[in-house]
């Protein structure tokens, strides 16, 4: 075997070693890195969704007191019995027949005179 043949065999052995390292060690790690990048993107999406929900909950917490006060005030305005709607309808019908523009109803106490 000549010196030239030994060099060629050495180069071929190096190429085989590099190719083996590529296919055995690096290629599976690149696939794992790609899968990890996909998991990171999914986790980032979940984080963004959670941050949006947190912002929504924070704004709801800030407006809770005013919303609760409004709901309580509206709850007090609702009559206790179910006949109020029919009373308003009857008043509207009578007012329309009499030619009266019925827009509001004010309830007051009896006045002594």
C-alpha positions, 0 to 999 in steps of 0.5 A, spaced: 500 500 500 502 506 498 502 513 501 497 515 497 492 509 498 493 510 506 491 518 505 485 516 501 483 510 506 484 515 512 480 521 509 474 516 507 474 513 514 473 521 517 468 522 512 464 515 514 465 518 522 462 525 520 456 522 517 455 517 522 456 522 527 451 526 523 446 521 522 446 518 529 447 524 534 445 530 531 439 528 527 435 526 533 437 532 537 435 536 531 428 533 531 428 534 539 429 541 538 424 542 533 419 538 537 421 543 543 420 549 539 413 547 538 412 546 545 414 553 547 410 556 541 404 552 544 406 554 551 407 562 549 400 561 546 397 559 553 401 564 556 398 570 552 391 567 553 392 567 560 394 574 560 388 576 557 384 573 562 387 576 567 386 583 564 379 581 563 378 579 570 382 585 573 378 590 569 372 586 572 374 587 579 375 594 578 368 595 576 365 590 581 363 596 586 359 600 581 356 594 577 354 591 584 351 598 586 347 599 579 344 592 580 342 593 587 339 600 585 335 596 579 333 590 584 330 596 588 326 599 582 323 592 580 316 592 584 314 586 588 308 583 585 307 581 578 301 586 576 305 592 575 306 590 568 299 590 567 297 596 570 302 600 566 299 597 560 292 599 562 294 606 563 298 606 557 291 604 553 287 608 557 291 614 556 292 613 548 284 612 547 284 619 551 289 622 547 294 623 552 301 622 551 303 617 556 311 618 557 312 617 565 309 615 571 310 618 578 308 615 584 307 620 590 304 620 597 297 622 598 296 629 600 292 632 605 288 638 603 
